[in-house]
Amino acid sequence: MLGEKLKELREAKGLVQRQVAAELEVDTAYVSKMESNEKPVSRSHLKKLSELLGINEEELLTIWLADKVYDMVKDEDLALKALSVTEEELKINPKTKKARK
């Protein structure tokens, strides 16, 4: 999800991968692998990416988190049920997620 979004935004801005890599101080191969979802995007890069690509950092963070959750549950038969329980828990006790880390 996030990789595709980053590629879409980069291309819409007319940037090449090496320009993004230079901003993030990583190599071009890393950016390529981020965009193809072969490597996870580092949370520490989200602020620079949001500024460079002209997107709200919160939107990128939301997709980043969704990717993490998806990777954890994608192969589970009860994934949707578990996500539903998690959603209800977050509605009831939104701050407990920080205490459980």
Backbone as XML, in Angstrom:
<?xml version="1.0"?>
<chain id="A" units="angstrom">
  <residue number="1" name="MET">
    <atom name="N" x="0.815" y="-1.191" z="0.000"/>
    <atom name="CA" x="0.000" y="0.000" z="0.000"/>
    <atom name="C" x="0.860" y="1.257" z="0.000"/>
  </residue>
  <residue number="2" name="LEU">
    <atom name="N" x="1.730" y="1.381" z="0.994"/>
    <atom name="CA" x="2.531" y="2.598" z="1.111"/>
    <atom name="C" x="3.505" y="2.730" z="-0.056"/>
  </residue>
  <residue number="3" name="GLY">
    <atom name="N" x="4.132" y="1.649" z="-0.447"/>
    <atom name="CA" x="5.086" y="1.705" z="-1.550"/>
    <atom name="C" x="4.458" y="2.232" z="-2.827"/>
  </residue>
  <residue number="4" name="GLU">
    <atom name="N" x="3.272" y="1.714" z="-3.129"/>
    <atom name="CA" x="2.570" y="2.159" z="-4.335"/>
    <atom name="C" x="2.211" y="3.642" z="-4.243"/>
  </residue>
  <residue number="5" name="LYS">
    <atom name="N" x="1.792" y="4.071" z="-3.059"/>
    <atom name="CA" x="1.418" y="5.477" z="-2.855"/>
    <atom name="C" x="2.636" y="6.382" z="-3.029"/>
  </residue>
  <residue number="6" name="LEU">
    <atom name="N" x="3.771" y="5.959" z="-2.482"/>
    <atom name="CA" x="4.992" y="6.760" z="-2.613"/>
    <atom name="C" x="5.413" y="6.887" z="-4.072"/>
  </residue>
  <residue number="7" name="LYS">
    <atom name="N" x="5.335" y="5.791" z="-4.794"/>
    <atom name="CA" x="5.700" y="5.822" z="-6.216"/>
    <atom name="C" x="4.762" y="6.745" z="-6.993"/>
  </residue>
  <residue number="8" name="GLU">
    <atom name="N" x="3.482" y="6.618" z="-6.724"/>
    <atom name="CA" x="2.481" y="7.464" z="-7.388"/>
    <atom name="C" x="2.759" y="8.946" z="-7.124"/>
  </residue>
  <residue number="9" name="LEU">
    <atom name="N" x="3.017" y="9.282" z="-5.885"/>
    <atom name="CA" x="3.292" y="10.676" z="-5.519"/>
    <atom name="C" x="4.597" y="11.174" z="-6.130"/>
  </residue>
  <residue number="10" name="ARG">
    <atom name="N" x="5.630" y="10.330" z="-6.095"/>
    <atom name="CA" x="6.924" y="10.713" z="-6.672"/>
    <atom name="C" x="6.783" y="11.002" z="-8.160"/>
  </residue>
  <residue number="11" name="GLU">
    <atom name="N" x="6.102" y="10.113" z="-8.860"/>
    <atom name="CA" x="5.932" y="10.289" z="-10.303"/>
    <atom name="C" x="5.086" y="11.526" z="-10.609"/>
  </residue>
  <residue number="12" name="ALA">
    <atom name="N" x="4.062" y="11.780" z="-9.790"/>
    <atom name="CA" x="3.216" y="12.964" z="-9.991"/>
    <atom name="C" x="4.017" y="14.255" z="-9.818"/>
  </residue>
  <residue number="13" name="LYS">
    <atom name="N" x="5.028" y="14.208" z="-8.961"/>
    <atom name="CA" x="5.901" y="15.373" z="-8.738"/>
    <atom name="C" x="7.011" y="15.473" z="-9.784"/>
  </residue>
  <residue number="14" name="GLY">
    <atom name="N" x="7.137" y="14.454" z="-10.624"/>
    <atom name="CA" x="8.181" y="14.460" z="-11.644"/>
    <atom name="C" x="9.567" y="14.184" z="-11.081"/>
  </residue>
  <residue number="15" name="LEU">
    <atom name="N" x="9.629" y="13.502" z="-9.953"/>
    <atom name="CA" x="10.910" y="13.184" z="-9.332"/>
    <atom name="C" x="11.372" y="11.793" z="-9.745"/>
  </residue>
  <residue number="16" name="VAL">
    <atom name="N" x="12.678" y="11.605" z="-9.751"/>
    <atom name="CA" x="13.233" y="10.271" z="-9.979"/>
    <atom name="C" x="13.671" y="9.699" z="-8.632"/>
  </residue>
  <residue number="17" name="GLN">
    <atom name="N" x="13.828" y="8.400" z="-8.606"/>
    <atom name="CA" x="14.166" y="7.731" z="-7.355"/>
    <atom name="C" x="15.442" y="8.268" z="-6.729"/>
  </residue>
  <residue number="18" name="ARG">
    <atom name="N" x="16.419" y="8.637" z="-7.532"/>
    <atom name="CA" x="17.677" y="9.117" z="-6.954"/>
    <atom name="C" x="17.501" y="10.430" z="-6.205"/>
  </residue>
  <residue number="19" name="GLN">
    <atom name="N" x="16.519" y="11.247" z="-6.611"/>
    <atom name="CA" x="16.232" y="12.492" z="-5.890"/>
    <atom name="C" x="15.633" y="12.192" z="-4.508"/>
  </residue>
  <residue number="20" name="VAL">
    <atom name="N" x="14.740" y="11.234" z="-4.464"/>
    <atom name="CA" x="14.150" y="10.823" z="-3.187"/>
    <atom name="C" x="15.236" y="10.218" z="-2.305"/>
  </residue>
  <residue number="21" name="ALA">
    <atom name="N" x="16.068" y="9.381" z="-2.894"/>
    <atom name="CA" x="17.159" y="8.746" z="-2.147"/>
    <atom name="C" x="18.087" y="9.797" z="-1.543"/>
  </residue>
  <residue number="22" name="ALA">
    <atom name="N" x="18.407" y="10.819" z="-2.315"/>
    <atom name="CA" x="19.295" y="11.873" z="-1.815"/>
    <atom name="C" x="18.665" y="12.588" z="-0.624"/>
  </residue>
  <residue number="23" name="GLU">
    <atom name="N" x="17.367" y="12.867" z="-0.698"/>
    <atom name="CA" x="16.669" y="13.530" z="0.418"/>
    <atom name="C" x="16.678" y="12.675" z="1.679"/>
  </residue>
  <residue number="24" name="LEU">
    <atom name="N" x="16.518" y="11.367" z="1.489"/>
    <atom name="CA" x="16.458" y="10.450" z="2.634"/>
    <atom name="C" x="17.839" y="9.986" z="3.086"/>
  </residue>
  <residue number="25" name="GLU">
    <atom name="N" x="18.853" y="10.333" z="2.290"/>
    <atom name="CA" x="20.226" y="9.900" z="2.556"/>
    <atom name="C" x="20.338" y="8.375" z="2.581"/>
  </residue>
  <residue number="26" name="VAL">
    <atom name="N" x="19.726" y="7.765" z="1.547"/>
    <atom name="CA" x="19.789" y="6.317" z="1.338"/>
    <atom name="C" x="20.164" y="6.089" z="-0.114"/>
  </residue>
  <residue number="27" name="ASP">
    <atom name="N" x="20.391" y="4.834" z="-0.472"/>
    <atom name="CA" x="20.710" y="4.585" z="-1.876"/>
    <atom name="C" x="19.428" y="4.392" z="-2.701"/>
  </residue>
  <residue number="28" name="THR">
    <atom name="N" x="19.577" y="4.521" z="-3.996"/>
    <atom name="CA" x="18.441" y="4.423" z="-4.909"/>
    <atom name="C" x="17.796" y="3.050" z="-4.843"/>
  </residue>
  <residue number="29" name="ALA">
    <atom name="N" x="18.588" y="2.015" z="-4.629"/>
    <atom name="CA" x="18.041" y="0.656" z="-4.541"/>
    <atom name="C" x="17.034" y="0.549" z="-3.395"/>
  </residue>
  <residue number="30" name="TYR">
    <atom name="N" x="17.322" y="1.221" z="-2.285"/>
    <atom name="CA" x="16.399" y="1.199" z="-1.147"/>
    <atom name="C" x="15.061" y="1.829" z="-1.530"/>
  </residue>
  <residue number="31" name="VAL">
    <atom name="N" x="15.102" y="2.947" z="-2.222"/>
    <atom name="CA" x="13.871" y="3.621" z="-2.648"/>
    <atom name="C" x="13.097" y="2.715" z="-3.598"/>
  </residue>
  <residue number="32" name="SER">
    <atom name="N" x="13.788" y="2.084" z="-4.516"/>
    <atom name="CA" x="13.142" y="1.157" z="-5.440"/>
    <atom name="C" x="12.454" y="0.022" z="-4.684"/>
  </residue>
  <residue number="33" name="LYS">
    <atom name="N" x="13.132" y="-0.519" z="-3.699"/>
    <atom name="CA" x="12.570" y="-1.624" z="-2.923"/>
    <atom name="C" x="11.430" y="-1.152" z="-2.025"/>
  </residue>
  <residue number="34" name="MET">
    <atom name="N" x="11.494" y="0.075" z="-1.538"/>
    <atom name="CA" x="10.375" y="0.638" z="-0.768"/>
    <atom name="C" x="9.138" y="0.710" z="-1.656"/>
  </residue>
  <residue number="35" name="GLU">
    <atom name="N" x="9.324" y="1.243" z="-2.850"/>
    <atom name="CA" x="8.192" y="1.443" z="-3.759"/>
    <atom name="C" x="7.583" y="0.130" z="-4.240"/>
  </residue>
  <residue number="36" name="SER">
    <atom name="N" x="8.385" y="-0.926" z="-4.283"/>
    <atom name="CA" x="7.861" y="-2.228" z="-4.712"/>
    <atom name="C" x="7.492" y="-3.107" z="-3.519"/>
  </residue>
  <residue number="37" name="ASN">
    <atom name="N" x="7.495" y="-2.514" z="-2.335"/>
    <atom name="CA" x="7.139" y="-3.203" z="-1.090"/>
    <atom name="C" x="8.050" y="-4.382" z="-0.752"/>
  </residue>
  <residue number="38" name="GLU">
    <atom name="N" x="9.276" y="-4.344" z="-1.243"/>
    <atom name="CA" x="10.260" y="-5.374" z="-0.903"/>
    <atom name="C" x="10.982" y="-5.029" z="0.406"/>
  </residue>
  <residue number="39" name="LYS">
    <atom name="N" x="11.035" y="-3.744" z="0.735"/>
    <atom name="CA" x="11.658" y="-3.271" z="1.976"/>
    <atom name="C" x="10.646" y="-2.367" z="2.674"/>
  </residue>
  <residue number="40" name="PRO">
    <atom name="N" x="10.544" y="-2.488" z="3.985"/>
    <atom name="CA" x="9.624" y="-1.592" z="4.694"/>
    <atom name="C" x="10.160" y="-0.159" z="4.722"/>
  </residue>
  <residue number="41" name="VAL">
    <atom name="N" x="9.253" y="0.771" z="4.721"/>
    <atom name="CA" x="9.614" y="2.184" z="4.833"/>
    <atom name="C" x="9.880" y="2.467" z="6.311"/>
  </residue>
  <residue number="42" name="SER">
    <atom name="N" x="11.000" y="3.083" z="6.587"/>
    <atom name="CA" x="11.333" y="3.448" z="7.955"/>
    <atom name="C" x="10.431" y="4.591" z="8.410"/>
  </residue>
  <residue number="43" name="ARG">
    <atom name="N" x="9.893" y="4.462" z="9.601"/>
    <atom name="CA" x="9.039" y="5.525" z="10.141"/>
    <atom name="C" x="9.784" y="6.854" z="10.176"/>
  </residue>
  <residue number="44" name="SER">
    <atom name="N" x="11.074" y="6.792" z="10.417"/>
    <atom name="CA" x="11.863" y="8.022" z="10.495"/>
    <atom name="C" x="11.917" y="8.777" z="9.171"/>
  </residue>
  <residue number="45" name="HIS">
    <atom name="N" x="11.576" y="8.125" z="8.070"/>
    <atom name="CA" x="11.585" y="8.776" z="6.757"/>
    <atom name="C" x="10.261" y="9.460" z="6.415"/>
  </residue>
  <residue number="46" name="LEU">
    <atom name="N" x="9.217" y="9.204" z="7.176"/>
    <atom name="CA" x="7.894" y="9.691" z="6.800"/>
    <atom name="C" x="7.805" y="11.213" z="6.749"/>
  </residue>
  <residue number="47" name="LYS">
    <atom name="N" x="8.427" y="11.903" z="7.683"/>
    <atom name="CA" x="8.364" y="13.371" z="7.688"/>
    <atom name="C" x="8.999" y="13.949" z="6.418"/>
  </residue>
  <residue number="48" name="LYS">
    <atom name="N" x="10.210" y="13.492" z="6.089"/>
    <atom name="CA" x="10.880" y="13.991" z="4.883"/>
    <atom name="C" x="10.086" y="13.638" z="3.631"/>
  </residue>
  <residue number="49" name="LEU">
    <atom name="N" x="9.557" y="12.418" z="3.598"/>
    <atom name="CA" x="8.770" y="12.007" z="2.436"/>
    <atom name="C" x="7.524" y="12.869" z="2.286"/>
  </residue>
  <residue number="50" name="SER">
    <atom name="N" x="6.861" y="13.172" z="3.393"/>
    <atom name="CA" x="5.649" y="13.993" z="3.309"/>
    <atom name="C" x="5.978" y="15.382" z="2.774"/>
  </residue>
  <residue number="51" name="GLU">
    <atom name="N" x="7.081" y="15.949" z="3.230"/>
    <atom name="CA" x="7.489" y="17.276" z="2.759"/>
    <atom name="C" x="7.885" y="17.239" z="1.290"/>
  </residue>
  <residue number="52" name="LEU">
    <atom name="N" x="8.673" y="16.245" z="0.929"/>
    <atom name="CA" x="9.159" y="16.138" z="-0.452"/>
    <atom name="C" x="8.030" y="15.875" z="-1.437"/>
  </residue>
  <residue number="53" name="LEU">
    <atom name="N" x="7.082" y="15.038" z="-1.035"/>
    <atom name="CA" x="6.028" y="14.613" z="-1.954"/>
    <atom name="C" x="4.749" y="15.424" z="-1.822"/>
  </residue>
  <residue number="54" name="GLY">
    <atom name="N" x="4.725" y="16.351" z="-0.873"/>
    <atom name="CA" x="3.569" y="17.238" z="-0.734"/>
    <atom name="C" x="2.318" y="16.532" z="-0.237"/>
  </residue>
  <residue number="55" name="ILE">
    <atom name="N" x="2.481" y="15.699" z="0.770"/>
    <atom name="CA" x="1.349" y="14.974" z="1.344"/>
    <atom name="C" x="1.408" y="15.125" z="2.859"/>
  </residue>
  <residue number="56" name="ASN">
    <atom name="N" x="0.270" y="15.096" z="3.472"/>
    <atom name="CA" x="0.172" y="15.215" z="4.921"/>
    <atom name="C" x="0.891" y="14.034" z="5.576"/>
  </residue>
  <residue number="57" name="GLU">
    <atom name="N" x="1.734" y="14.328" z="6.555"/>
    <atom name="CA" x="2.490" y="13.275" z="7.242"/>
    <atom name="C" x="1.551" y="12.274" z="7.923"/>
  </residue>
  <residue number="58" name="GLU">
    <atom name="N" x="0.433" y="12.750" z="8.442"/>
    <atom name="CA" x="-0.525" y="11.860" z="9.105"/>
    <atom name="C" x="-1.083" y="10.827" z="8.127"/>
  </residue>
  <residue number="59" name="GLU">
    <atom name="N" x="-1.314" y="11.238" z="6.883"/>
    <atom name="CA" x="-1.811" y="10.301" z="5.870"/>
    <atom name="C" x="-0.782" y="9.206" z="5.593"/>
  </residue>
  <residue number="60" name="LEU">
    <atom name="N" x="0.489" y="9.605" z="5.471"/>
    <atom name="CA" x="1.539" y="8.605" z="5.263"/>
    <atom name="C" x="1.667" y="7.679" z="6.467"/>
  </residue>
  <residue number="61" name="LEU">
    <atom name="N" x="1.599" y="8.240" z="7.660"/>
    <atom name="CA" x="1.703" y="7.436" z="8.875"/>
    <atom name="C" x="0.553" y="6.436" z="8.965"/>
  </residue>
  <residue number="62" name="THR">
    <atom name="N" x="-0.631" y="6.860" z="8.573"/>
    <atom name="CA" x="-1.791" y="5.966" z="8.590"/>
    <atom name="C" x="-1.577" y="4.783" z="7.656"/>
  </residue>
  <residue number="63" name="ILE">
    <atom name="N" x="-1.083" y="5.045" z="6.456"/>
    <atom name="CA" x="-0.828" y="3.961" z="5.501"/>
    <atom name="C" x="0.317" y="3.082" z="6.005"/>
  </residue>
  <residue number="64" name="TRP">
    <atom name="N" x="1.337" y="3.697" z="6.601"/>
    <atom name="CA" x="2.474" y="2.958" z="7.158"/>
    <atom name="C" x="1.996" y="1.986" z="8.232"/>
  </residue>
  <residue number="65" name="LEU">
    <atom name="N" x="1.138" y="2.467" z="9.133"/>
    <atom name="CA" x="0.594" y="1.615" z="10.187"/>
    <atom name="C" x="-0.284" y="0.514" z="9.600"/>
  </residue>
  <residue number="66" name="ALA">
    <atom name="N" x="-1.094" y="0.858" z="8.626"/>
    <atom name="CA" x="-1.955" y="-0.138" z="7.980"/>
    <atom name="C" x="-1.117" y="-1.247" z="7.353"/>
  </residue>
  <residue number="67" name="ASP">
    <atom name="N" x="0.002" y="-0.882" z="6.728"/>
    <atom name="CA" x="0.910" y="-1.883" z="6.157"/>
    <atom name="C" x="1.426" y="-2.830" z="7.235"/>
  </residue>
  <residue number="68" name="LYS">
    <atom name="N" x="1.812" y="-2.283" z="8.380"/>
    <atom name="CA" x="2.333" y="-3.103" z="9.479"/>
    <atom name="C" x="1.272" y="-4.076" z="9.983"/>
  </residue>
  <residue number="69" name="VAL">
    <atom name="N" x="0.069" y="-3.571" z="10.174"/>
    <atom name="CA" x="-1.020" y="-4.422" z="10.652"/>
    <atom name="C" x="-1.319" y="-5.504" z="9.620"/>
  </residue>
  <residue number="70" name="TYR">
    <atom name="N" x="-1.405" y="-5.118" z="8.362"/>
    <atom name="CA" x="-1.690" y="-6.079" z="7.291"/>
    <atom name="C" x="-0.643" y="-7.187" z="7.260"/>
  </residue>
  <residue number="71" name="ASP">
    <atom name="N" x="0.621" y="-6.809" z="7.344"/>
    <atom name="CA" x="1.689" y="-7.817" z="7.325"/>
    <atom name="C" x="1.570" y="-8.802" z="8.480"/>
  </residue>
  <residue number="72" name="MET">
    <atom name="N" x="1.096" y="-8.328" z="9.607"/>
    <atom name="CA" x="0.949" y="-9.203" z="10.781"/>
    <atom name="C" x="-0.193" y="-10.197" z="10.637"/>
  </residue>
  <residue number="73" name="VAL">
    <atom name="N" x="-1.281" y="-9.809" z="9.990"/>
    <atom name="CA" x="-2.482" y="-10.644" z="9.995"/>
    <atom name="C" x="-2.860" y="-11.248" z="8.645"/>
  </residue>
  <residue number="74" name="LYS">
    <atom name="N" x="-2.167" y="-10.908" z="7.594"/>
    <atom name="CA" x="-2.602" y="-11.291" z="6.249"/>
    <atom name="C" x="-2.792" y="-12.791" z="6.041"/>
  </residue>
  <residue number="75" name="ASP">
    <atom name="N" x="-2.057" y="-13.619" z="6.754"/>
    <atom name="CA" x="-2.153" y="-15.061" z="6.560"/>
    <atom name="C" x="-3.032" y="-15.751" z="7.598"/>
  </residue>
  <residue number="76" name="GLU">
    <atom name="N" x="-3.697" y="-14.982" z="8.419"/>
    <atom name="CA" x="-4.527" y="-15.540" z="9.480"/>
    <atom name="C" x="-5.983" y="-15.671" z="9.024"/>
  </residue>
  <residue number="77" name="ASP">
    <atom name="N" x="-6.591" y="-16.820" z="9.289"/>
    <atom name="CA" x="-7.987" y="-17.040" z="8.916"/>
    <atom name="C" x="-8.942" y="-16.103" z="9.654"/>
  </residue>
  <residue number="78" name="LEU">
    <atom name="N" x="-8.573" y="-15.720" z="10.855"/>
    <atom name="CA" x="-9.443" y="-14.875" z="11.666"/>
    <atom name="C" x="-9.015" y="-13.403" z="11.661"/>
  </residue>
  <residue number="79" name="ALA">
    <atom name="N" x="-8.286" y="-13.001" z="10.630"/>
    <atom name="CA" x="-7.740" y="-11.644" z="10.575"/>
    <atom name="C" x="-8.817" y="-10.576" z="10.720"/>
  </residue>
  <residue number="80" name="LEU">
    <atom name="N" x="-9.878" y="-10.670" z="9.948"/>
    <atom name="CA" x="-10.913" y="-9.633" z="10.002"/>
    <atom name="C" x="-11.601" y="-9.594" z="11.362"/>
  </residue>
  <residue number="81" name="LYS">
    <atom name="N" x="-11.827" y="-10.761" z="11.936"/>
    <atom name="CA" x="-12.446" y="-10.815" z="13.260"/>
    <atom name="C" x="-11.516" y="-10.179" z="14.306"/>
  </residue>
  <residue number="82" name="ALA">
    <atom name="N" x="-10.236" y="-10.494" z="14.225"/>
    <atom name="CA" x="-9.262" y="-9.924" z="15.158"/>
    <atom name="C" x="-9.175" y="-8.407" z="14.999"/>
  </residue>
  <residue number="83" name="LEU">
    <atom name="N" x="-9.203" y="-7.930" z="13.771"/>
    <atom name="CA" x="-9.159" y="-6.483" z="13.543"/>
    <atom name="C" x="-10.403" y="-5.798" z="14.089"/>
  </residue>
  <residue number="84" name="SER">
    <atom name="N" x="-11.532" y="-6.461" z="13.992"/>
    <atom name="CA" x="-12.766" y="-5.915" z="14.536"/>
    <atom name="C" x="-12.683" y="-5.786" z="16.058"/>
  </residue>
  <residue number="85" name="VAL">
    <atom name="N" x="-12.141" y="-6.808" z="16.710"/>
    <atom name="CA" x="-11.959" y="-6.759" z="18.164"/>
    <atom name="C" x="-10.989" y="-5.635" z="18.528"/>
  </residue>
  <residue number="86" name="THR">
    <atom name="N" x="-9.917" y="-5.515" z="17.768"/>
    <atom name="CA" x="-8.926" y="-4.465" z="18.014"/>
    <atom name="C" x="-9.550" y="-3.083" z="17.842"/>
  </residue>
  <residue number="87" name="GLU">
    <atom name="N" x="-10.350" y="-2.919" z="16.806"/>
    <atom name="CA" x="-11.012" y="-1.639" z="16.579"/>
    <atom name="C" x="-11.898" y="-1.265" z="17.763"/>
  </residue>
  <residue number="88" name="GLU">
    <atom name="N" x="-12.650" y="-2.213" z="18.266"/>
    <atom name="CA" x="-13.513" y="-1.942" z="19.414"/>
    <atom name="C" x="-12.690" y="-1.573" z="20.650"/>
  </residue>
  <residue number="89" name="GLU">
    <atom name="N" x="-11.586" y="-2.277" z="20.853"/>
    <atom name="CA" x="-10.709" y="-1.986" z="21.991"/>
    <atom name="C" x="-10.146" y="-0.574" z="21.891"/>
  </residue>
  <residue number="90" name="LEU">
    <atom name="N" x="-9.749" y="-0.177" z="20.708"/>
    <atom name="CA" x="-9.202" y="1.169" z="20.525"/>
    <atom name="C" x="-10.261" y="2.247" z="20.744"/>
  </residue>
  <residue number="91" name="LYS">
    <atom name="N" x="-11.504" y="1.937" z="20.413"/>
    <atom name="CA" x="-12.588" y="2.895" z="20.652"/>
    <atom name="C" x="-12.863" y="3.051" z="22.142"/>
  </residue>
  <residue number="92" name="ILE">
    <atom name="N" x="-12.788" y="1.936" z="22.861"/>
    <atom name="CA" x="-13.088" y="1.941" z="24.293"/>
    <atom name="C" x="-11.918" y="2.489" z="25.104"/>
  </residue>
  <residue number="93" name="ASN">
    <atom name="N" x="-10.721" y="2.039" z="24.782"/>
    <atom name="CA" x="-9.515" y="2.391" z="25.544"/>
    <atom name="C" x="-8.403" y="2.871" z="24.610"/>
  </residue>
  <residue number="94" name="PRO">
    <atom name="N" x="-8.557" y="4.021" z="23.994"/>
    <atom name="CA" x="-7.562" y="4.446" z="23.000"/>
    <atom name="C" x="-6.149" y="4.632" z="23.542"/>
  </residue>
  <residue number="95" name="LYS">
    <atom name="N" x="-5.999" y="4.930" z="24.815"/>
    <atom name="CA" x="-4.664" y="5.184" z="25.368"/>
    <atom name="C" x="-3.959" y="3.913" z="25.830"/>
  </residue>
  <residue number="96" name="THR">
    <atom name="N" x="-4.675" y="2.819" z="26.002"/>
    <atom name="CA" x="-4.047" y="1.593" z="26.506"/>
    <atom name="C" x="-3.032" y="1.027" z="25.523"/>
  </residue>
  <residue number="97" name="LYS">
    <atom name="N" x="-3.183" y="1.358" z="24.258"/>
    <atom name="CA" x="-2.231" y="0.863" z="23.266"/>
    <atom name="C" x="-0.818" y="1.328" z="23.574"/>
  </residue>
  <residue number="98" name="LYS">
    <atom name="N" x="-0.665" y="2.530" z="24.143"/>
    <atom name="CA" x="0.655" y="3.034" z="24.497"/>
    <atom name="C" x="1.200" y="2.300" z="25.717"/>
  </residue>
  <residue number="99" name="ALA">
    <atom name="N" x="0.348" y="1.993" z="26.643"/>
    <atom name="CA" x="0.787" y="1.315" z="27.864"/>
    <atom name="C" x="1.200" y="-0.119" z="27.584"/>
  </residue>
  <residue number="100" name="ARG">
    <atom name="N" x="0.686" y="-0.711" z="26.543"/>
    <atom name="CA" x="0.973" y="-2.109" z="26.234"/>
    <atom name="C" x="2.227" y="-2.321" z="25.408"/>
  </residue>
  <residue number="101" name="LYS">
    <atom name="N" x="2.849" y="-1.278" z="24.966"/>
    <atom name="CA" x="4.050" y="-1.413" z="24.116"/>
    <atom name="C" x="5.186" y="-2.066" z="24.870"/>
  </residue>
</chain>
